[in-house]
């Protein structure tokens, strides 16, 4: 049986590549070839002039047997780069758009997400750091736990805001420039109750010349009990007698309104805050001048620096209504200060934010339970007083008694009830 292709027998003498028994050398034999499947059609290309090894083979050179038939593919590379031309390769014009010079294109979506995450982390770290920095600057020196016989708490939050004539931290040059004098100790120069509730903020000024009764109280330093004797004094005398704790006790006793937080700022801190934000723009309706405070203002809109601002809120003798007119100016100025400070240009600008916060927090004295959150709420409530939703007024006055201003007890009672119940204030003050 013939097991060999092309009818070859099993004789070793006829096997290809094993020689021959004939004395003559064996002639070259043509290797059997296999017809390949025709390649898919491609764009016509002009073949190069020299194809190297293939040219010699296709020319039928001696020793290679018969020439290949038409359509024969030798399988040799003619110098073209695989994947080039119309098919495109890594460097071809029709190559994959996801690759440039063999490298993957950047994943912009991933980069944007990573950048946004980094920004959030940085902002979070800065915010937390700023919070602890500011919280550490607060002087929590007033202990409201020492105040006895307190009224029941109502709705909303009540702040007692006090401007003192403290000269702490001021140089002799500052005292002369700001016309504060050099008196020892400190006294209250202005007092206000700020109620922050669901019906908008209400700012009520308490004239320093208000006639009030000093009730029984517990000494803030000694802890000794002092019984009330019905003694009538001006409101600012309570602060001078035993400090913030007695002032809070006196306000609560004479109004029936519970004070939740206490905030005090001195002369120097007040001026520093104004200068840190670049001044406060104010519209002064009528010109006035006062030698004692150093005030000298023309009518119209103008920007006040720290020195001018302090003179504006301290002036009383040049005003027709004296202390009552002064409290109105104080309300107007504080609302403008809050409104112009709580702006993106200040909050988002670290070169203005940190000096402003530093100037304010260094001189603020607050109660032991005051948090930065509560202080921020107070600040924005103050801003809201001029935002259309708020109300500002003086404590209702019925008359005077020997230079002291007497409160209208009926109106005061109605006002306090509205504040306690967080109702819209309808009472009119002076």
BELJOUR-V575535 format. One record per backbone hydrogen bond with DSSP energy under -0.5 kcal/mol. CO is the residue of the C=O (numbers start at 1). NH is the residue of the N-H. If there is no record, write none. Layout:
BEGIN
co: <CO/CO>
nh: <NH/NH>
END
This chain:
BEGIN
co: <1/4/5/8/11/12/15/45/51/52/52/53/54/55/56/57/61/69/72/81/84/92/96/98/100/103/106/107/108/109/110/111/112/113/114/115/116/117/118/119/120/121/122/123/124/125/126/127/128/129/130/131/132/133/134/134/135/138/139/139/141/142/142/143/144/157/157/158/158/159/159/160/160/161/162/162/163/163/166/166/167/171/172/173/174/175/175/175/187/190/191/192/192/193/193/194/194/195/195/196/197/201/202/202/203/203/204/205/205/207/208/209/210/210/212/213/214/214/217/217/219/224/226/231/233/234/234/235/235/236/237/238/239/242/243/244/245/246/247/248/249/250/251/252/258/261/262/263/264/265/266/267/268/269/270/271/272/273/274/275/280/282/282/283/284/288/290/290/295/297/300/302/302/304/305/306/307/308/309/310/311/316/319/321/322/323/324/325/326/327/328/329/330/331/332/333/334/335/336/337/338/341/343/343/344/346/348/349/349/350/352/353/354/355/356/357/358/359/360/360/364/365/366/366/367/371/372/373/374/375/376/377/378/379/380/381/382/383/384/384/384/391/393/396/399/401/404/405/406/406/407/408/409/410/411/412/413/414/415/416/417/418/419/420>
nh: <3/7/8/4/14/15/18/47/54/55/56/57/58/59/61/60/64/72/74/84/87/95/99/105/103/100/108/111/112/113/114/115/116/117/118/119/120/121/122/123/124/125/126/127/128/129/130/131/132/133/134/135/136/137/137/138/138/140/141/366/143/144/368/146/147/159/196/260/261/161/194/162/263/192/164/265/189/190/267/268/170/175/176/177/178/179/180/181/165/163/206/161/194/195/204/159/196/197/202/157/200/391/195/204/205/393/193/207/395/210/236/405/212/235/233/215/229/230/219/226/223/219/217/214/212/237/238/238/239/240/241/242/243/246/247/248/249/250/251/252/253/254/255/256/260/160/367/162/365/164/270/271/272/273/274/275/276/277/279/278/304/284/302/285/300/297/294/295/290/288/284/282/304/280/309/310/311/312/313/314/315/319/322/324/326/327/328/329/330/331/332/333/334/335/336/337/338/339/340/341/342/343/346/347/348/349/350/352/353/354/356/357/358/359/360/361/362/363/363/364/139/264/141/142/370/375/376/377/378/379/380/381/382/383/384/385/385/386/387/389/390/203/205/408/406/404/401/211/398/399/409/412/413/414/415/416/417/418/419/420/421/423/422/155>
END
